[in-house]
Every structure is written in C-alpha cells, then in structure tokens.
Amino acid sequence: MTPQARKEIDKALYGSDGIIFSRWYLEPALRILENAKSKRVPVIFHVDDLLDSVPKSLGMNKYNYYSDPDMISRFRLILEMSDHVVCSTSALKDILAKRYLIRSIHQVPVHSLFSFDCYSKADLFSASRFKPYPVIGYMGSSSHIQDLDLVVDHLLDTMEKFPLLRFETCGVELPSRIREKFPSRTREVAGVNSYWEFRRHLKTLGWWLGLAPLCNSEFNSCKSDTKIVEYIQAGIPVLASSFGPYEDIPRIARCFDASDWRYKLENVLISCQYRRAIYDSCHDYCFSYKEFEKVIDFYRCLCA
C-alpha cells in the first residue's frame, strides 16, 4: 500500500460510520484497524470462506498464500480485534465461533445479491436463449477441477447415450477424458476478468443445464450457494450435489449419488417441462436475494 493510500484511508476514518474488511488482512490492515479503534470507529470483518483452512486442491499458489503463518496470525488478530465478524453462511459462523475468541459474530442476511437485470422469469427461461441442440455446462475456476471430476463418469455415460449432447466449461479446463472421447462435442469457453462482465457473458452461452457438483470437505461445507444464484440469473437450470450450501435448500434439484446424477441428467435432456420446473423452483428461492435493503439495514445496525 502506498503512503498516499494510507493517508487517504486515515483521513476517511474521521466521521466514518464504520470500516469493513473483506478478505484483506495484509500487514497494513492491522495498522488501519488499530487506528480505527483509537477513533472509536466500528470495525467489521466480513469472511466468506474458511480462510485458515484453504486446501491444496485449490492450487498450491492459493494454499501457500493463505497458509503462510503470518497470514494465519493476522487472520486471527483481525477476527479477535474486530467489533463484529460477519460470515456468509451459518456453517462458517459456527466453525469460526468455536476456533477464535470473537466478540460478536453474525451471519449476513443476504450474501449474494440476485439482480434480475430487467428480465422476468419467462424472459430468462425463453427458448430463444438456449442453443438449438442440448448443451450442459460447468462454470468455475481451475481451483474447482476436483468438484467437476465428481461428475465426469456421469457425463461420459450421458453423452454416449445422447449423441447430440455437447459439454462446455467456462473458466476451467475441460476434463481430459471427456475432451479426448468427444473432441467435436466439447468446448472451453474463455473466462472473463470482470465479475459483472462474467454475469453478462454467462447469459449468452445458451446452456440447457448448469452443474454444481461439490466435494465433501470442511472447507466446502462453509461455502455459500453463489454458484446457484449465478446460474439462475443467467437463465440456466441447475443440478447440484446434496452437500454443504446446497444440502438444506429444498427447492434445488439435488443429486444424492451416482444413479441420481445419471437419472436427473437424462431427465433434463428428455423433458423441457422438467428443466422449466427445476429452473422455476430455483428462481423462486433466489428471489429472496434481491432484497439488498436487508444488507444495508444489517450493517447500519452493526455500526450504530
């Protein structure tokens, strides 16, 4: 952080209602936190992942970065020095509350805003938005490759049974087994850097179905269901693992085992009515995420 940036932050602290840290706990963060405390400015630390237990499966760069002893130490200090810690999920809140001496810990009421972008439910699911041939897709980053591996066998079986079916990924490499067996029926869509551009981009892909498999691990059990919200915002029906953030959501089409994945993948391809049903159900669930006023009121109360 440049000296000028520090000066601007210190200046902004005067008269501020509060200061919110989100995933930022490098060395300058501690000095800013101490400065805010000396001025009696409420400090809120927003946490959206189990950052003290990042697994190697997310990539060695991320693992080494978050597992550095100095990073772990600062993470603990900011958690315990903040006036309030805000977590994206109840599972994350429960684990952090057991591990650290946190003064006040909360779950944010809305963790992923759902924006309709002027589209109605009918517009989002309009037939004109889908490819004329069946396409199943998965979007994520390279750190999610193990999650995608969970459904590779099911996708191979389904593509064997449905010769017109194609599979695409966005932001992550195609599994080699699928690419090698069906080279003309697979595609890697390049990711985009801007999150808002990514949301617009996802709407243009025309996927009949989006996949949300998730490996069973402590880290994943604390994740939020943002992937579901992103698919639904793009007009894409979703099949998800029955684990972690998806486990307790009754309106999501969840898959419990291998046979369930195969059965539901086939149903999606056979029945437009089934695709519409699982989309509508998820859309109704995500509708509650549109109430961004809840987030504003929530933080206002914490800063009061």
Residue pairs with C-beta under 8 A, 6 or more apart in sequence:
1 26
1 28
6 28
6 31
6 32
9 32
10 32
10 35
13 19
13 32
13 35
13 36
13 39
13 41
14 39
16 36
16 41
17 41
17 42
17 300
17 303
18 41
18 42
18 43
18 44
18 299
18 302
18 303
19 32
19 33
19 36
19 41
19 42
19 43
19 44
20 44
20 45
20 46
20 299
21 29
21 33
21 43
21 44
21 45
21 46
21 78
21 82
22 45
22 46
22 48
23 46
23 47
23 48
23 49
23 51
25 45
25 71
25 74
25 75
25 77
25 78
26 74
27 74
29 74
29 78
30 74
30 77
30 78
33 43
33 78
33 81
33 82
34 81
36 42
36 43
37 43
37 81
42 83
42 84
42 302
42 303
43 81
43 82
43 83
43 84
44 82
44 83
44 84
44 85
44 86
44 299
44 302
44 303
45 78
45 79
45 82
45 84
45 85
45 86
46 86
46 88
46 108
47 79
47 85
47 86
47 87
47 88
47 92
47 96
48 87
48 88
48 92
48 111
48 224
49 88
49 92
49 219
49 222
49 223
50 92
50 95
50 96
50 218
50 219
50 222
51 66
51 75
52 66
52 72
52 75
52 76
52 99
53 218
53 219
54 62
54 63
54 66
54 67
54 219
55 63
55 217
55 219
56 63
57 143
57 146
57 215
58 143
59 142
59 143
62 143
65 71
66 72
76 100
79 85
79 96
79 100
79 102
80 100
80 101
80 102
80 103
82 102
82 103
83 103
83 104
83 302
84 103
84 104
84 105
84 106
84 302
85 96
85 102
85 103
85 104
85 105
85 106
86 105
86 106
86 107
86 108
86 302
87 93
87 96
87 105
87 106
87 107
87 108
88 107
88 108
88 111
88 224
89 107
89 111
89 222
89 223
89 224
89 245
90 107
91 221
91 222
91 244
91 245
92 222
93 105
93 106
93 107
95 218
95 222
96 102
96 105
97 105
106 298
106 302
108 295
108 298
109 294
109 295
109 298
110 288
110 289
110 291
110 292
110 294
110 295
111 224
111 226
111 289
112 224
112 225
112 226
112 229
112 230
112 289
113 289
113 290
113 292
113 295
114 229
114 232
114 233
114 286
114 287
114 288
114 289
114 290
115 199
115 233
115 290
116 124
116 233
116 290
117 233
119 235
121 280
121 283
123 235
124 232
124 233
124 234
124 235
124 283
125 235
125 276
125 279
125 280
126 235
129 203
129 206
129 235
130 206
130 207
130 208
131 166
131 206
131 207
131 208
133 164
133 165
133 166
134 162
134 164
134 165
134 166
134 208
134 269
135 165
135 166
135 167
135 168
135 205
135 206
135 207
135 208
135 209
136 155
136 158
136 165
136 166
136 167
136 168
136 207
136 208
136 209
136 210
136 211
136 265
136 268
137 167
137 168
137 169
137 170
137 189
137 205
137 207
137 209
137 210
137 211
137 236
138 148
138 167
138 168
138 169
138 170
138 172
138 210
138 211
139 169
139 170
139 171
139 172
139 202
139 210
139 227
139 230
139 231
140 147
140 148
140 169
140 170
140 171
140 172
140 227
141 171
141 172
141 191
142 172
142 173
144 172
145 172
145 173
145 175
146 215
147 213
147 214
147 215
147 220
148 169
148 172
148 175
148 211
148 213
149 175
150 213
150 214
150 215
150 241
151 211
151 213
151 261
152 175
152 177
152 178
153 258
154 258
154 261
154 262
154 265
155 167
155 175
155 178
155 265
156 177
156 178
156 181
157 262
158 165
158 262
158 265
158 266
158 269
159 165
159 167
159 178
159 181
159 182
159 185
161 266
162 266
162 269
165 185
165 269
166 185
166 186
166 187
167 174
167 178
167 182
167 185
167 186
167 187
168 186
168 187
168 188
168 189
168 205
168 207
169 187
169 188
169 189
170 189
170 190
170 191
170 201
170 202
170 205
171 189
171 190
171 191
171 198
172 188
172 191
173 188
174 186
174 187
174 188
178 186
179 186
189 205
191 198
192 198
192 201
199 230
199 233
199 234
202 230
202 231
202 233
202 234
202 236
203 233
203 234
203 235
205 234
205 236
207 236
208 236
208 237
208 268
208 269
208 275
209 236
209 237
209 238
209 239
209 265
209 268
209 275
210 231
210 234
210 236
210 237
210 238
210 239
211 238
211 239
211 240
212 227
212 228
212 231
212 238
212 239
212 240
212 241
212 246
213 240
213 241
213 255
214 220
214 223
214 240
214 241
214 243
214 244
214 245
214 246
216 243
216 244
220 243
220 244
221 243
221 244
222 244
223 244
223 245
224 245
225 245
225 246
225 249
225 252
227 238
227 240
228 238
228 240
228 245
228 246
228 249
228 252
228 282
228 285
228 286
229 286
229 289
231 237
231 238
231 282
232 238
232 279
232 282
232 283
232 286
233 286
235 279
236 279
237 253
237 268
237 275
237 276
237 278
237 279
237 282
238 252
238 253
238 278
238 279
238 282
239 253
239 254
239 255
239 261
239 264
239 265
239 268
239 278
240 246
240 252
240 253
240 254
240 255
241 254
241 255
242 254
242 255
242 256
246 252
246 254
247 254
249 285
251 281
251 282
251 284
251 285
252 278
252 281
252 282
252 285
253 264
253 278
253 281
253 282
255 261
255 264
267 274
268 274
268 275
268 278
